[in-house]
Amino acid sequence: MSIVWFGTGVAAPGLPVAGYDHDLCVTAQRILVNDPDIPVRVQRGEGNGFHTIQMSVDEARRELVVAMTTGEMKDRGKASPTYVACKMVNRDRVNDQLDMQLDGPRHSCRDVNEHTYQLAWALLSDAARERYVAQGRTLLFADDTIVPTGGEWLPAAAASYISSSDNGAVVEVSAPSVQVPWNSSERGFFQGTHHCKLISLAAMRRWMTRAAVATDAPLLPAGKAACVAPSAMTARAGSCLFYFAPANAMFCTDFSGTGWSDTTARAECGKRHASRTALQAARNRYEGAGGIYSPEGCAARADAPAIAGTCVFHCNETDEVLWQVADGPNAMMNRACDLYIEGDR
């Protein structure tokens, strides 16, 4: 095997190795904007909780705010991080909102993965390095795979962007990323973003010490089985009609998962915007004054768009939701969900 050395990474200062994966999105955000000292605040969520929290720039505190979730696997009986998903802001947005002049090389998710690889290599013992070089399969990093929309990036499995060649002797990682340019006039909450799904330090170390020397051990475990049907095709806890800015359209969502109640569904709907005008009144921020909640399902609502298809998110999870998709601009949603079901109901 050959060791490929990359350019010097930019570490988040003061982070101990033991906490590297816990704060990997801090390191990633600092690398992306090319400032190793800029303050970064982390929000954490799982499932729908991660889908709804957003990245931002806190102008009052002069902090960057990132959203983070971590995938895990059981490794020798203990939970171990495999990948980390980070919703982050780009440098253009930071420079505009904080009146800064950050410059220098443009960085990518690939740069973050390469930095993590370098750290994993540095942590190996001399004997482990010799074994990895002599017997291990080569791990390479390709350019990021740009996913068109955040809706498509959210369900994208990091393991699906790892390929092998030369009869498995070479494994190549491409980080799935979504990047939306900053519009300094509109300043939409979803603009000026740079999202990454990154390999954890724990997974890199596991690769270098064990998986790379095995014949077919993967860098990351395979994702969950494909969804074939939602847990329900009707609302268990009502529905929410709201304006979704990235698609510039109104959507109706049925709360179909077993974990939803009238209280939690109303609270979730309360984070949305009832119209494009409501979004503008909130200065294009993600958090709104509330969508339009109904105890009825979308199909029974007179105020909801006609249903042309159903986009299932968090399929068979307790927080499963059904985004009812209309014709026209909403058709792009069929690439974003765990399962897309054609036709109305």
Buried (B, 14 or more C-beta within 10 A) or exposed (E): BEEEEEEEBBBBEEBEEEEBBBBBBBBBBBBBBBBBEBEBEBBBBEBBEBBBBBBBBEEEEBBBBBBBBBBBBEBEEEEBBBBBBBBBBBBBBBBBBBEBEEEEEEBBBBBBBBBBBBBBBEBBEEEBBEBBEEEBBBBBBBEBBBBEBBBBBBBBBBBBBBEBEEEEEBBBBBBBBBBBEBBEEEBBBBBBBBBBBBBBBBBBBBBBBEBBBEEEBBBBBEEEEEBEEBBBBBBBBBBBBBBBBBBEBBBBBBBBBBBBEEEBBBEBBBBBBBBBEBBBBBEBBBBBEBBBBBEBBBBEBEEBBEBBBBBBBBBBBEBBBBBBBBEEEBBBBBBBBBBBBEEEB
